[in-house]
Amino acid sequence: MSDDSATVDSATVDSANVSNVANVANVANVVADVARIADSTNTANVVNTANTAGSTNFVYSANTDDSAAAVPSANVGTLAGFTIPRLGMGTMALAIEGRPASRDQAIETIHAALDAGVRYLDTAWSYYLPSRPGTGEPEDMGYGEYLVRDALATWHGPSEAKDEVLVATKTGWLRTLDGQGRYGWQADARPETMIANAKESARRLGVDALDLLYSHCNDPQVPYEDQMGALKQLVDEGVAKAVGISRIGNEDIETAHRILGPSLVAVQNQFSPVHRDPEHTMETCERFGLAFVCWSPLGGFLDPFNEHLFDRFREVAERHDCSYQRVTLAWELARYGRLFTIPSARNPREIRDSFQATELTLTKDELAYLDGNA
Ligand SMILES: NC(=O)c1ccc[n+]([C@@H]2O[C@H](COP(=O)([O-])OP(=O)(O)OC[C@H]3O[C@@H](n4cnc5c(N)ncnc54)[C@H](OP(=O)(O)O)[C@@H]3O)[C@@H](O)[C@H]2O)c1
């Protein structure tokens, strides 16, 4: 998470498309940073890259000696001005129902992600649990965002590496608890709520401007144009450097693109073997040059799903002697050069395992088999 305005980048671009001074400055800074790290510490981390679609000529280096795996260039991408591995971490499972009882374990899990090389942390205004029936008491609010803030503040990685971390949050959704003890979600994307909550998110995360702010959903009670108008106002006021949209269809992407122009950099939609983007929103992202960020990339943990949908992933995993979760994430990364995947984890082991998907190359035949086309 960086406060440096030189990293502000209004579009999702690869280096071949770099067209504005901020982008050039950012890529140059990043390359200089990497050269410095390589000089001073770990030359083995430096990889020469080919310029593949959606990735960059950039060279990424992990920051600790024990996690020194280099991320192949095809699995590095640019999002909201950050050139980072395309495998980040979702922090929802650390903040809502089922979250670790120990806050220290949650912080340790985020530290393990950063040590492994994760540079994208995904949170939301709504990642909290109401302690009593209703939408939450003041002491409930902000659990997830404070967790991310505190994990970054206490991480012992190199200080410059903290500026490489893209923190994304979301606005326009709340949690609920009913009288039977069941948790739920409730859209509230009235422009005034979206704006007030986004400003609160910035305060909670301890930044002047959010790196990336998503609208969490399309609230059916509010015209989508008005919801996008709220995002635009937040960009114009400098509260968010870049914006994204979530849980939406193709028509919404077109509306958002029309209203937000180059400030719109990402779509966060469900994608996994359980939900294969039936509306083909990934293709619309490609058409507009937007990043596609997969939510619940391993099928999620809140709702049950058919485990057999992972059978082929288990078979391929056996051949690679790794977890089927790692194969699933590698299959996702191979789909689109501007795809980012953000698995949750509730302990360090899971995120270390998942991050290794950035180094797993699947053959064309394996990808076709996993697509169900074999
Ligand atoms: N925009 C939206 O509306 C929206 C909606 C949902 C999620 N999201 C985002 O997407 C992120 C990920 O989605 P998700 O939390 O629904 O679930 P997910 O990433 O699909 O993961 C589901 C579960 O898989 C298990 N797991 C993860 N890595 C593993 C590994 N390497 N080996 C074995 N098991 C592993 C964990 O469960 P156990 O701890 O039980 O092992 C994890 O909670 C969220 O954190 C959030 O940031 C966004």
The ligand as a Tripos MOL2 file, in Angstrom:
@<TRIPOS>MOLECULE
LIG
   48    52     1     0     0
SMALL
NO_CHARGES

@<TRIPOS>ATOM
      1 N1        -16.5990   -9.6490   -4.3620 N.am      1 LIG1
      2 C1        -17.3160  -10.5090   -3.6600 C.2       1 LIG1
      3 O1        -18.5230  -10.4110   -3.5220 O.2       1 LIG1
      4 C2        -16.6080  -11.6650   -3.0060 C.ar      1 LIG1
      5 C3        -17.3290  -12.8160   -2.6230 C.ar      1 LIG1
      6 C4        -16.6250  -13.8740   -2.0540 C.ar      1 LIG1
      7 C5        -15.2420  -13.7810   -1.8830 C.ar      1 LIG1
      8 N2        -14.5850  -12.6330   -2.2570 N.ar      1 LIG1
      9 C6        -13.1170  -12.5100   -2.1510 C.3       1 LIG1
     10 O2        -12.5270  -13.7170   -2.6220 O.3       1 LIG1
     11 C7        -11.6570  -14.2300   -1.6210 C.3       1 LIG1
     12 C8        -11.5710  -15.7430   -1.7150 C.3       1 LIG1
     13 O3        -12.8490  -16.3430   -1.7280 O.3       1 LIG1
     14 P1        -13.4160  -17.2650   -0.5430 P.3       1 LIG1
     15 O4        -12.9570  -16.7300    0.7330 O.co2     1 LIG1
     16 O5        -14.8800  -17.3500   -0.7590 O.co2     1 LIG1
     17 O6        -12.8390  -18.7060   -0.7350 O.3       1 LIG1
     18 P2        -11.7490  -19.5120   -1.6000 P.3       1 LIG1
     19 O7        -10.5710  -18.6840   -1.9050 O.co2     1 LIG1
     20 O8        -12.4690  -20.1600   -2.7040 O.co2     1 LIG1
     21 O9        -11.2380  -20.5640   -0.5050 O.3       1 LIG1
     22 C9        -12.0720  -21.4290    0.1340 C.3       1 LIG1
     23 C10       -11.3420  -22.2020    1.1980 C.3       1 LIG1
     24 O10       -10.4010  -23.1180    0.6420 O.3       1 LIG1
     25 C11        -9.4800  -23.5010    1.6580 C.3       1 LIG1
     26 N3         -8.0990  -23.3540    1.1040 N.ar      1 LIG1
     27 C12        -7.5030  -22.2270    0.6380 C.ar      1 LIG1
     28 N4         -6.2670  -22.5030    0.1650 N.ar      1 LIG1
     29 C13        -6.0620  -23.8280    0.3380 C.ar      1 LIG1
     30 C14        -4.9750  -24.7000    0.0460 C.ar      1 LIG1
     31 N5         -3.8870  -24.2730   -0.5620 N.pl3     1 LIG1
     32 N6         -5.1310  -26.0220    0.3680 N.ar      1 LIG1
     33 C15        -6.2530  -26.4820    0.9590 C.ar      1 LIG1
     34 N7         -7.3250  -25.6950    1.2540 N.ar      1 LIG1
     35 C16        -7.2340  -24.3820    0.9460 C.ar      1 LIG1
     36 C17        -9.7360  -22.5760    2.8390 C.3       1 LIG1
     37 O11       -10.6510  -23.2470    3.7180 O.3       1 LIG1
     38 P3        -10.2460  -23.9410    5.1010 P.3       1 LIG1
     39 O12        -9.6910  -22.8330    5.9470 O.co2     1 LIG1
     40 O13       -11.5390  -24.4810    5.6120 O.co2     1 LIG1
     41 O14        -9.2430  -25.0020    4.7680 O.co2     1 LIG1
     42 C18       -10.4790  -21.4260    2.1800 C.3       1 LIG1
     43 O15       -11.2340  -20.6930    3.0910 O.3       1 LIG1
     44 C19       -12.2460  -13.7090   -0.3060 C.3       1 LIG1
     45 O16       -11.3200  -13.6880    0.7400 O.3       1 LIG1
     46 C20       -12.6630  -12.3230   -0.7060 C.3       1 LIG1
     47 O17       -11.5560  -11.4460   -0.6620 O.3       1 LIG1
     48 C21       -15.2500  -11.5860   -2.8140 C.ar      1 LIG1
@<TRIPOS>BOND
     1     1     2 1
     2     2     3 2
     3     2     4 1
     4     4     5 ar
     5     4    48 ar
     6     5     6 ar
     7     6     7 ar
     8     7     8 ar
     9     8     9 1
    10     8    48 ar
    11     9    10 1
    12     9    46 1
    13    10    11 1
    14    11    12 1
    15    11    44 1
    16    12    13 1
    17    13    14 1
    18    14    15 2
    19    14    16 1
    20    14    17 1
    21    17    18 1
    22    18    19 2
    23    18    20 1
    24    18    21 1
    25    21    22 1
    26    22    23 1
    27    23    24 1
    28    23    42 1
    29    24    25 1
    30    25    26 1
    31    25    36 1
    32    26    27 ar
    33    26    35 ar
    34    27    28 ar
    35    28    29 ar
    36    29    30 ar
    37    29    35 ar
    38    30    31 1
    39    30    32 ar
    40    32    33 ar
    41    33    34 ar
    42    34    35 ar
    43    36    37 1
    44    36    42 1
    45    37    38 1
    46    38    39 2
    47    38    40 1
    48    38    41 1
    49    42    43 1
    50    44    45 1
    51    44    46 1
    52    46    47 1
@<TRIPOS>SUBSTRUCTURE
     1 LIG1         1 GROUP 0 **** ****
